[in-house]
Amino acid sequence: MERNRLPSMNFEAEILADPHDNSELYVIPSMRSLTAEEYVEAFQSFLDHSTEHQCMDEFNKEVMPHIMAGLGNGKSTINILGVGSGTGEQDLKMIQILQAAHPGVLINNEIIEPNPQHVAAYKELVNRAPDLQGVSFTWHQLTSSEYEQQVKEKNTHKKFDFIHMIQMLYRVEDIPNTIKFFHSCLNHQGKLLIIILSDSSGWASLWKKYRHCLPSTDSGHYITSDSITAVLRKLGIKYHVYEFPSGWDITECFIEGDPAGGHMMDFLTGTKNFLGTAPAALRSRLQEALCQPECSSRKDGRVIFCNNLSMIVAES
C-alpha cells in the first residue's frame, strides 16, 4: 500500500569549507529518496492523520460482502492473492468478510510484499488475530514483477478467486502488463480489486497541475483511477468503479519544526527530510500548491487534503 517505489539508497552530500576558517568542514545533506525503513515511518504518519483506512472500511461494509458472496463458485477452498499487501490490516478485514459469506470454507491466502518490515508486521498481526481457523498464509517477499518473473520461469501459473492490489501500482514499472498478468491469474468468475487514488483527489491535481512543485527525488509514478480504467478498457476487461471520499489533515505540514508535519511532507514528496533539505523556493511552491482549492479544503482552521479513493472491481 505504497505511494512510491522503494528506491535504492542514494546518499549524497556537499562538503563546503567555511570561508573564514578552512580548518572546519560543514556537511550539507542533499535531497534524497526515502529508504524502505524511512518510508514505513512516513507512511504511518500519513495513516495517523488521514481517513484512508476508514474510507476502505466503508467500502468493506457497503460493497465487499456482495463481491465476496459471488466468489468460489461452491468450492470448498477459496484462493486469495494480495499484491503489495503492506502490513496486512486490510487483508485480514477482507478475509473476515469472506468467512462470513462462506462459513466453513478453507481460505488459502498468498501475499506478495517486498518490504521486510511490512512482512514481519503482517506475520505478527496474524499471530495475534483470533478467528483465523481454516485460513493458511503464504508470503512471497518479492515485488510484483519479481513474482511474475518467478511464475513464468517455473511455469507455475496458480489461479486465484480474488486478487487485490491496494494502493500499490504507483511503484510498478509496467502498469498495463502488470494488470494483464494478474488478471490472467484469476479463476473463472474471479474478481480483481484495484484501489487507487481517484481523479477527484488532491493528488490528481497536484500531479497534473503542480508537478513542478515536486522534487525529482519523488520516485513514484503519478497515476490515478482514469489511467487504470483506460488500461482495463484496452484489455477488454469489464469493470465497475466505486468512489469513496477520504481526507488527510496536513495542517502540521505548515508548522515549522513539527515532527509529524515533517514526516507527512516526506511521505508526500518521497524525500527524506524534505523540509530540511529542499531549497526554500521549492518548499514554498509546494506548500502553496497544497493550499489550492483543487487540492485541499479548510475545516475548523485545519487544512484537509483531498485523498479520495477509487475502488475498481474487474471481472475475470
FENSUL-V85400 format. One record per residue. N is the residue number from 1. RES is the residue in one letter. SS is DSSP state (@ for helix, = for strand, . for the rest). PHI is phi in radians with two decimals (NA if undefined). NEAR is the number of other ideal C-beta (glycine too) atoms within 12 Angstrom. Layout:
n=N res=RES ss=SS phi=PHI near=NEAR
n=N res=RES ss=SS phi=PHI near=NEAR
This chain:
n=1 res=M ss=. phi=NA near=41
n=2 res=E ss=. phi=-2.18 near=40
n=3 res=R ss=. phi=-1.32 near=43
n=4 res=N ss=. phi=-2.11 near=41
n=5 res=R ss=. phi=-1.09 near=31
n=6 res=L ss=. phi=-1.47 near=32
n=7 res=P ss=. phi=-1.43 near=24
n=8 res=S ss=. phi=-1.27 near=12
n=9 res=M ss=. phi=-1.21 near=17
n=10 res=N ss=. phi=-2.44 near=18
n=11 res=F ss=. phi=-1.63 near=17
n=12 res=E ss=. phi=-2.32 near=16
n=13 res=A ss== phi=-2.63 near=15
n=14 res=E ss== phi=-1.79 near=14
n=15 res=I ss== phi=-1.88 near=13
n=16 res=L ss== phi=-2.00 near=14
n=17 res=A ss== phi=-1.47 near=14
n=18 res=D ss== phi=-1.17 near=13
n=19 res=P ss=. phi=-1.14 near=8
n=20 res=H ss=. phi=-1.58 near=8
n=21 res=D ss== phi=-2.60 near=9
n=22 res=N ss== phi=-1.21 near=10
n=23 res=S ss== phi=-1.40 near=8
n=24 res=E ss== phi=-1.92 near=12
n=25 res=L ss== phi=-2.05 near=13
n=26 res=Y ss== phi=-2.03 near=16
n=27 res=V ss== phi=-1.72 near=15
n=28 res=I ss== phi=-1.87 near=17
n=29 res=P ss== phi=-1.19 near=21
n=30 res=S ss=. phi=-1.44 near=24
n=31 res=M ss=. phi=-1.22 near=32
n=32 res=R ss=. phi=-2.59 near=29
n=33 res=S ss== phi=-1.24 near=33
n=34 res=L ss=. phi=-1.23 near=40
n=35 res=T ss=. phi=-1.39 near=27
n=36 res=A ss=@ phi=-1.02 near=28
n=37 res=E ss=@ phi=-1.17 near=18
n=38 res=E ss=@ phi=-1.17 near=29
n=39 res=Y ss=@ phi=-1.07 near=37
n=40 res=V ss=@ phi=-0.99 near=29
n=41 res=E ss=@ phi=-1.15 near=24
n=42 res=A ss=@ phi=-1.14 near=36
n=43 res=F ss=@ phi=-1.12 near=37
n=44 res=Q ss=@ phi=-1.09 near=28
n=45 res=S ss=@ phi=-1.10 near=29
n=46 res=F ss=@ phi=-1.06 near=39
n=47 res=L ss=@ phi=-1.07 near=32
n=48 res=D ss=@ phi=-1.12 near=21
n=49 res=H ss=@ phi=-1.94 near=32
n=50 res=S ss== phi=-2.11 near=36
n=51 res=T ss=. phi=-1.79 near=24
n=52 res=E ss=@ phi=-1.00 near=38
n=53 res=H ss=@ phi=-1.24 near=30
n=54 res=Q ss=@ phi=-1.13 near=22
n=55 res=C ss=@ phi=-1.08 near=34
n=56 res=M ss=@ phi=-1.15 near=36
n=57 res=D ss=@ phi=-1.11 near=22
n=58 res=E ss=@ phi=-1.09 near=22
n=59 res=F ss=@ phi=-1.09 near=35
n=60 res=N ss=@ phi=-1.03 near=33
n=61 res=K ss=@ phi=-1.31 near=19
n=62 res=E ss=@ phi=-1.56 near=17
n=63 res=V ss=@ phi=-2.04 near=29
n=64 res=M ss=@ phi=-1.02 near=33
n=65 res=P ss=@ phi=-1.00 near=21
n=66 res=H ss=@ phi=-1.21 near=18
n=67 res=I ss=@ phi=-1.14 near=33
n=68 res=M ss=@ phi=-1.13 near=32
n=69 res=A ss=@ phi=-1.09 near=22
n=70 res=G ss=. phi=-1.57 near=25
n=71 res=L ss=. phi=-1.53 near=40
n=72 res=G ss=. phi=1.54 near=31
n=73 res=N ss=. phi=0.94 near=21
n=74 res=G ss=. phi=1.42 near=13
n=75 res=K ss=. phi=-1.31 near=21
n=76 res=S ss=. phi=-1.44 near=16
n=77 res=T ss== phi=-2.30 near=24
n=78 res=I ss== phi=-2.03 near=39
n=79 res=N ss== phi=-1.77 near=30
n=80 res=I ss== phi=-2.09 near=46
n=81 res=L ss== phi=-2.25 near=43
n=82 res=G ss== phi=-1.78 near=45
n=83 res=V ss== phi=-1.88 near=43
n=84 res=G ss=. phi=1.26 near=46
n=85 res=S ss=. phi=-1.36 near=46
n=86 res=G ss=. phi=1.07 near=40
n=87 res=T ss=. phi=-1.61 near=32
n=88 res=G ss=. phi=1.60 near=35
n=89 res=E ss=@ phi=-1.00 near=30
n=90 res=Q ss=@ phi=-1.21 near=38
n=91 res=D ss=@ phi=-1.01 near=44
n=92 res=L ss=@ phi=-1.18 near=34
n=93 res=K ss=@ phi=-1.13 near=30
n=94 res=M ss=@ phi=-1.22 near=40
n=95 res=I ss=@ phi=-1.12 near=40
n=96 res=Q ss=@ phi=-1.06 near=27
n=97 res=I ss=@ phi=-1.14 near=32
n=98 res=L ss=@ phi=-1.13 near=39
n=99 res=Q ss=@ phi=-1.09 near=29
n=100 res=A ss=@ phi=-1.17 near=20
n=101 res=A ss=@ phi=-1.36 near=24
n=102 res=H ss=. phi=-2.35 near=29
n=103 res=P ss=. phi=-1.02 near=17
n=104 res=G ss=. phi=1.45 near=17
n=105 res=V ss=. phi=-1.33 near=27
n=106 res=L ss== phi=-1.35 near=23
n=107 res=I ss== phi=-2.16 near=40
n=108 res=N ss== phi=-1.74 near=27
n=109 res=N ss== phi=-1.93 near=37
n=110 res=E ss== phi=-1.90 near=33
n=111 res=I ss== phi=-2.26 near=42
n=112 res=I ss== phi=-1.90 near=43
n=113 res=E ss=. phi=-2.69 near=40
n=114 res=P ss=. phi=-1.40 near=29
n=115 res=N ss=. phi=-1.41 near=35
n=116 res=P ss=@ phi=-1.07 near=19
n=117 res=Q ss=@ phi=-1.14 near=25
n=118 res=H ss=@ phi=-1.15 near=34
n=119 res=V ss=@ phi=-1.06 near=29
n=120 res=A ss=@ phi=-1.09 near=20
n=121 res=A ss=@ phi=-1.16 near=27
n=122 res=Y ss=@ phi=-1.09 near=34
n=123 res=K ss=@ phi=-1.07 near=24
n=124 res=E ss=@ phi=-1.13 near=16
n=125 res=L ss=@ phi=-1.08 near=25
n=126 res=V ss=@ phi=-1.12 near=27
n=127 res=N ss=@ phi=-1.09 near=14
n=128 res=R ss=@ phi=-1.56 near=14
n=129 res=A ss=. phi=-1.36 near=22
n=130 res=P ss=. phi=-1.48 near=12
n=131 res=D ss=. phi=1.03 near=17
n=132 res=L ss=. phi=-1.98 near=22
n=133 res=Q ss=. phi=-1.12 near=14
n=134 res=G ss=. phi=1.41 near=20
n=135 res=V ss== phi=-2.05 near=31
n=136 res=S ss== phi=-1.86 near=19
n=137 res=F ss== phi=-2.16 near=28
n=138 res=T ss== phi=-2.29 near=26
n=139 res=W ss== phi=-1.78 near=28
n=140 res=H ss== phi=-2.04 near=28
n=141 res=Q ss=. phi=-1.41 near=23
n=142 res=L ss=. phi=-2.50 near=24
n=143 res=T ss=. phi=-1.37 near=27
n=144 res=S ss=@ phi=-1.10 near=37
n=145 res=S ss=@ phi=-1.25 near=26
n=146 res=E ss=@ phi=-1.16 near=21
n=147 res=Y ss=@ phi=-1.11 near=35
n=148 res=E ss=@ phi=-1.02 near=30
n=149 res=Q ss=@ phi=-1.08 near=19
n=150 res=Q ss=@ phi=-1.11 near=20
n=151 res=V ss=@ phi=-1.07 near=25
n=152 res=K ss=@ phi=-1.22 near=16
n=153 res=E ss=@ phi=-1.18 near=11
n=154 res=K ss=@ phi=-1.55 near=11
n=155 res=N ss=. phi=0.95 near=8
n=156 res=T ss=. phi=-2.01 near=15
n=157 res=H ss=. phi=-1.48 near=18
n=158 res=K ss=. phi=-1.24 near=25
n=159 res=K ss=. phi=-1.82 near=27
n=160 res=F ss== phi=-2.25 near=39
n=161 res=D ss== phi=-1.49 near=39
n=162 res=F ss== phi=-2.57 near=44
n=163 res=I ss== phi=-2.19 near=44
n=164 res=H ss== phi=-2.22 near=50
n=165 res=M ss== phi=-2.24 near=44
n=166 res=I ss== phi=-1.74 near=42
n=167 res=Q ss=. phi=0.88 near=44
n=168 res=M ss=. phi=-2.21 near=43
n=169 res=L ss=@ phi=-1.24 near=42
n=170 res=Y ss=@ phi=-1.11 near=37
n=171 res=R ss=@ phi=-1.95 near=37
n=172 res=V ss=. phi=-1.73 near=38
n=173 res=E ss=. phi=-1.26 near=19
n=174 res=D ss=. phi=-2.01 near=19
n=175 res=I ss=@ phi=-1.15 near=32
n=176 res=P ss=@ phi=-1.01 near=22
n=177 res=N ss=@ phi=-1.24 near=21
n=178 res=T ss=@ phi=-1.14 near=36
n=179 res=I ss=@ phi=-1.10 near=38
n=180 res=K ss=@ phi=-1.06 near=22
n=181 res=F ss=@ phi=-1.11 near=29
n=182 res=F ss=@ phi=-1.22 near=45
n=183 res=H ss=@ phi=-1.11 near=36
n=184 res=S ss=@ phi=-1.21 near=24
n=185 res=C ss=. phi=-1.53 near=35
n=186 res=L ss== phi=-1.42 near=31
n=187 res=N ss== phi=-1.26 near=28
n=188 res=H ss== phi=-1.01 near=15
n=189 res=Q ss== phi=1.20 near=21
n=190 res=G ss== phi=-1.35 near=34
n=191 res=K ss== phi=-2.30 near=42
n=192 res=L ss== phi=-1.99 near=44
n=193 res=L ss== phi=-1.81 near=48
n=194 res=I ss== phi=-2.06 near=41
n=195 res=I ss== phi=-1.86 near=45
n=196 res=I ss== phi=-2.58 near=43
n=197 res=L ss== phi=-1.13 near=45
n=198 res=S ss=. phi=-1.34 near=32
n=199 res=D ss=. phi=-1.24 near=28
n=200 res=S ss=. phi=-1.55 near=23
n=201 res=S ss=. phi=-1.42 near=38
n=202 res=G ss=@ phi=-1.15 near=36
n=203 res=W ss=@ phi=-1.04 near=46
n=204 res=A ss=@ phi=-1.05 near=29
n=205 res=S ss=@ phi=-1.16 near=29
n=206 res=L ss=@ phi=-1.08 near=36
n=207 res=W ss=@ phi=-1.26 near=30
n=208 res=K ss=@ phi=-1.52 near=23
n=209 res=K ss=@ phi=-1.67 near=19
n=210 res=Y ss=. phi=-2.11 near=26
n=211 res=R ss=@ phi=-1.03 near=19
n=212 res=H ss=@ phi=-1.15 near=17
n=213 res=C ss=@ phi=-1.57 near=31
n=214 res=L ss=. phi=-1.80 near=32
n=215 res=P ss=. phi=-1.35 near=33
n=216 res=S ss=. phi=-1.22 near=21
n=217 res=T ss=. phi=-1.31 near=32
n=218 res=D ss=. phi=-1.36 near=36
n=219 res=S ss=. phi=-1.67 near=30
n=220 res=G ss=. phi=-1.40 near=34
n=221 res=H ss=. phi=-1.68 near=26
n=222 res=Y ss=. phi=-1.53 near=30
n=223 res=I ss=. phi=-2.22 near=37
n=224 res=T ss=. phi=-2.32 near=37
n=225 res=S ss=@ phi=-1.05 near=32
n=226 res=D ss=@ phi=-1.04 near=24
n=227 res=S ss=@ phi=-1.12 near=29
n=228 res=I ss=@ phi=-1.27 near=41
n=229 res=T ss=@ phi=-1.15 near=28
n=230 res=A ss=@ phi=-1.12 near=19
n=231 res=V ss=@ phi=-1.11 near=30
n=232 res=L ss=@ phi=-1.10 near=30
n=233 res=R ss=@ phi=-1.11 near=18
n=234 res=K ss=@ phi=-1.12 near=16
n=235 res=L ss=. phi=-1.45 near=24
n=236 res=G ss=. phi=1.27 near=12
n=237 res=I ss=. phi=-1.73 near=28
n=238 res=K ss=. phi=-1.33 near=17
n=239 res=Y ss== phi=-2.68 near=28
n=240 res=H ss== phi=-2.37 near=22
n=241 res=V ss== phi=-1.96 near=29
n=242 res=Y ss== phi=-1.99 near=29
n=243 res=E ss== phi=-1.80 near=28
n=244 res=F ss== phi=-2.30 near=33
n=245 res=P ss=. phi=-1.31 near=25
n=246 res=S ss=. phi=-2.64 near=35
n=247 res=G ss== phi=-2.25 near=29
n=248 res=W ss== phi=-2.33 near=42
n=249 res=D ss== phi=-1.38 near=33
n=250 res=I ss=. phi=-1.83 near=40
n=251 res=T ss=@ phi=-0.91 near=26
n=252 res=E ss=@ phi=-1.15 near=28
n=253 res=C ss=@ phi=-1.14 near=39
n=254 res=F ss=@ phi=-1.85 near=28
n=255 res=I ss=. phi=-1.77 near=19
n=256 res=E ss=. phi=-0.98 near=14
n=257 res=G ss=. phi=1.39 near=12
n=258 res=D ss=. phi=-1.30 near=18
n=259 res=P ss=@ phi=-1.07 near=20
n=260 res=A ss=@ phi=-1.10 near=28
n=261 res=G ss=@ phi=-1.07 near=32
n=262 res=G ss=@ phi=-1.13 near=31
n=263 res=H ss=@ phi=-1.13 near=33
n=264 res=M ss=@ phi=-1.18 near=39
n=265 res=M ss=@ phi=-1.20 near=43
n=266 res=D ss=@ phi=-1.10 near=39
n=267 res=F ss=@ phi=-1.14 near=41
n=268 res=L ss=@ phi=-1.13 near=46
n=269 res=T ss=@ phi=-1.80 near=44
n=270 res=G ss=. phi=1.15 near=36
n=271 res=T ss== phi=-2.18 near=40
n=272 res=K ss=. phi=-1.27 near=37
n=273 res=N ss=. phi=0.89 near=28
n=274 res=F ss=@ phi=-0.96 near=38
n=275 res=L ss=@ phi=-1.16 near=33
n=276 res=G ss=@ phi=-1.62 near=24
n=277 res=T ss=@ phi=-2.06 near=28
n=278 res=A ss=. phi=-1.31 near=32
n=279 res=P ss=. phi=-1.01 near=19
n=280 res=A ss=@ phi=-0.98 near=13
n=281 res=A ss=@ phi=-1.12 near=13
n=282 res=L ss=@ phi=-1.19 near=26
n=283 res=R ss=@ phi=-1.00 near=30
n=284 res=S ss=@ phi=-1.11 near=16
n=285 res=R ss=@ phi=-1.07 near=22
n=286 res=L ss=@ phi=-1.18 near=34
n=287 res=Q ss=@ phi=-1.09 near=34
n=288 res=E ss=@ phi=-1.17 near=20
n=289 res=A ss=@ phi=-1.09 near=31
n=290 res=L ss=@ phi=-1.09 near=39
n=291 res=C ss=. phi=-1.50 near=27
n=292 res=Q ss=. phi=-1.16 near=22
n=293 res=P ss=. phi=-1.06 near=16
n=294 res=E ss=. phi=-1.34 near=22
n=295 res=C ss=. phi=-1.85 near=35
n=296 res=S ss== phi=-2.43 near=32
n=297 res=S ss== phi=-2.22 near=25
n=298 res=R ss== phi=-1.96 near=20
n=299 res=K ss== phi=-2.49 near=14
n=300 res=D ss=. phi=0.92 near=9
n=301 res=G ss=. phi=1.39 near=10
n=302 res=R ss== phi=-1.77 near=20
n=303 res=V ss== phi=-1.77 near=30
n=304 res=I ss== phi=-1.94 near=29
n=305 res=F ss== phi=-1.35 near=44
n=306 res=C ss== phi=-1.34 near=37
n=307 res=N ss=. phi=-2.04 near=43
n=308 res=N ss=. phi=-0.95 near=36
n=309 res=L ss== phi=-2.02 near=43
n=310 res=S ss== phi=-1.96 near=39
n=311 res=M ss== phi=-1.82 near=39
n=312 res=I ss== phi=-1.84 near=42
n=313 res=V ss== phi=-1.89 near=35
n=314 res=A ss== phi=-1.78 near=35
n=315 res=E ss== phi=-1.49 near=24
n=316 res=S ss=. phi=-1.28 near=25
